Amino acid sequence: MTASTGLAAVACMERHDIGLAVLDVLMPGISGDAVAERLLRVNPDLPVILMTGASDDFTVASGLPVLRKPFPQEELVAAVHRLSGA
């Protein structure tokens, strides 16, 4: 499933059973890390990956994994495998 805004991502999570979320930090409406915080309140076990094109000094207080854009597809696949235990 895809969502074009942070609030749409939260609504998607509320309506559907989501097994993993990949969120861009810079999303319209609310940021991806704020969306992640809301999603994790609903489902604390939800695997979440953030991605950003921001400078190297970007950090996330939650400790969620962050992929730096651009990244190869294999890096995303590896992150998904690590979080899903596959």
Backbone torsions as a table, in degrees:
resi	resn	phi	psi	omega
1	MET	NA	150.1	177.3
2	THR	-125.9	153.8	175.9
3	ALA	-140.3	136.7	-176.0
4	SER	-91.5	-10.0	177.3
5	THR	-135.3	163.7	177.9
6	GLY	-61.8	-43.5	-179.9
7	LEU	-66.5	-34.9	176.3
8	ALA	-64.8	-36.0	177.6
9	ALA	-65.2	-42.0	177.4
10	VAL	-63.0	-44.7	179.1
11	ALA	-62.2	-39.5	178.5
12	CYS	-60.5	-43.7	179.5
13	MET	-63.4	-36.6	-179.0
14	GLU	-70.3	-28.1	-176.1
15	ARG	-96.1	-20.0	-172.7
16	HIS	-131.3	156.5	175.0
17	ASP	-83.8	106.4	-177.2
18	ILE	-102.2	132.5	-178.2
19	GLY	-97.2	-17.4	-178.8
20	LEU	-165.5	143.1	179.1
21	ALA	-121.9	133.0	172.6
22	VAL	-117.5	116.3	-171.6
23	LEU	-124.7	135.7	171.6
24	ASP	-78.3	139.7	179.8
25	VAL	-63.5	-42.3	-178.7
26	LEU	-93.3	90.8	178.2
27	MET	-113.9	146.8	175.6
28	PRO	-63.1	142.0	177.3
29	GLY	94.7	-80.7	176.1
30	ILE	-130.9	152.7	-174.6
31	SER	-70.0	158.7	179.1
32	GLY	-61.1	-36.1	178.4
33	ASP	-71.2	-30.1	173.8
34	ALA	-70.3	-37.9	175.3
35	VAL	-62.1	-45.1	179.7
36	ALA	-58.0	-42.7	179.0
37	GLU	-59.8	-43.8	178.9
38	ARG	-65.9	-42.9	179.9
39	LEU	-62.9	-40.3	-178.5
40	LEU	-71.8	-23.1	172.7
41	ARG	-67.9	-36.7	179.0
42	VAL	-75.4	-42.8	-177.2
43	ASN	-138.6	90.6	-177.0
44	PRO	-61.2	-19.1	-178.9
45	ASP	-93.3	2.2	-177.8
46	LEU	-68.2	124.1	174.0
47	PRO	-70.8	131.1	-178.6
48	VAL	-131.0	133.1	174.3
49	ILE	-120.8	131.3	174.5
50	LEU	-102.8	151.7	174.2
51	MET	-135.1	148.2	-177.4
52	THR	-153.2	152.4	171.8
53	GLY	-104.4	7.5	-178.9
54	ALA	-67.8	166.9	-178.5
55	SER	-61.9	167.5	-176.5
56	ASP	-61.7	-17.6	-177.9
57	ASP	-83.2	2.2	178.7
58	PHE	-70.9	127.2	175.4
59	THR	-132.8	157.7	179.1
60	VAL	-116.9	124.1	-177.5
61	ALA	-59.8	-29.6	-176.7
62	SER	-72.2	-16.8	-177.7
63	GLY	81.9	10.6	178.6
64	LEU	-65.1	150.3	176.6
65	PRO	-65.5	141.5	-179.3
66	VAL	-126.2	123.8	173.3
67	LEU	-95.6	134.3	179.6
68	ARG	-93.8	122.8	179.3
69	LYS	-80.5	146.5	-5.8
70	PRO	-79.2	148.4	178.0
71	PHE	-133.0	151.1	178.1
72	PRO	-71.8	151.2	179.9
73	GLN	-53.8	-36.6	-178.5
74	GLU	-61.9	-31.5	178.3
75	GLU	-67.1	-41.0	176.4
76	LEU	-64.9	-45.9	-179.9
77	VAL	-60.0	-43.3	178.6
78	ALA	-62.5	-41.7	178.7
79	ALA	-64.2	-41.0	177.5
80	VAL	-63.4	-43.7	178.8
81	HIS	-62.5	-42.1	179.9
82	ARG	-61.5	-44.0	-176.7
83	LEU	-75.5	-31.6	-176.4
84	SER	-90.3	-7.8	-179.9
85	GLY	74.9	14.7	-178.3
86	ALA	-82.5	NA	NA
